[in-house]
Amino acid sequence: MKPLQISPETAVKLSEKLGVPLEHLMHMPQHILLQKIAELGKEQADAKEAEKKDKP
């Protein structure tokens, strides 16, 4: 399996956001990475919805 074709800056940011070591991220299967990114996006959307509901 070849490493992901993403920029170094993107890899570092994803590694930090997902809490995954950079070496693991670069060799992670693409479908698993996409699933994790989707989960992260859903969490952020849920947090924004909760923030909107809290504001009067």
C-alpha positions in Angstrom: 0.0 0.0 0.0 1.4 3.4 -1.0 1.4 6.4 1.4 -1.4 8.9 1.1 -1.0 11.6 -1.4 -1.5 14.6 0.9 0.7 17.6 1.6 2.9 17.5 4.7 1.0 20.4 6.3 -2.3 18.6 5.8 -0.9 15.4 7.2 0.4 17.2 10.4 -3.0 18.9 10.9 -5.0 15.7 10.4 -2.6 13.8 12.7 -3.2 16.4 15.5 -7.0 16.5 15.0 -7.4 12.8 14.9 -4.9 12.0 17.6 -3.1 9.6 15.4 0.7 9.4 15.1 1.9 10.9 11.8 3.5 7.6 10.7 0.2 5.7 11.2 -1.8 8.4 9.4 0.4 8.2 6.3 0.0 4.5 6.0 -3.7 4.4 7.0 -6.0 2.9 4.3 -7.8 5.7 2.5 -11.3 4.5 3.3 -10.6 4.5 7.0 -9.1 8.0 6.9 -12.1 9.3 5.1 -14.4 7.7 7.7 -12.4 9.3 10.5 -12.6 12.7 8.7 -16.3 12.3 8.3 -16.7 11.5 12.0 -14.6 14.5 12.9 -16.8 16.8 10.7 -19.9 15.4 12.3 -18.6 16.1 15.8 -17.7 19.7 14.8 -21.2 20.2 13.2 -22.9 18.8 16.4 -20.8 21.2 18.5 -21.8 24.2 16.4 -25.5 23.2 16.7 -25.2 22.9 20.5 -23.5 26.3 20.6 -26.3 27.9 18.6 -28.9 26.4 20.9 -27.1 27.7 24.0 -27.1 31.3 22.7 -30.3 33.3 23.4 
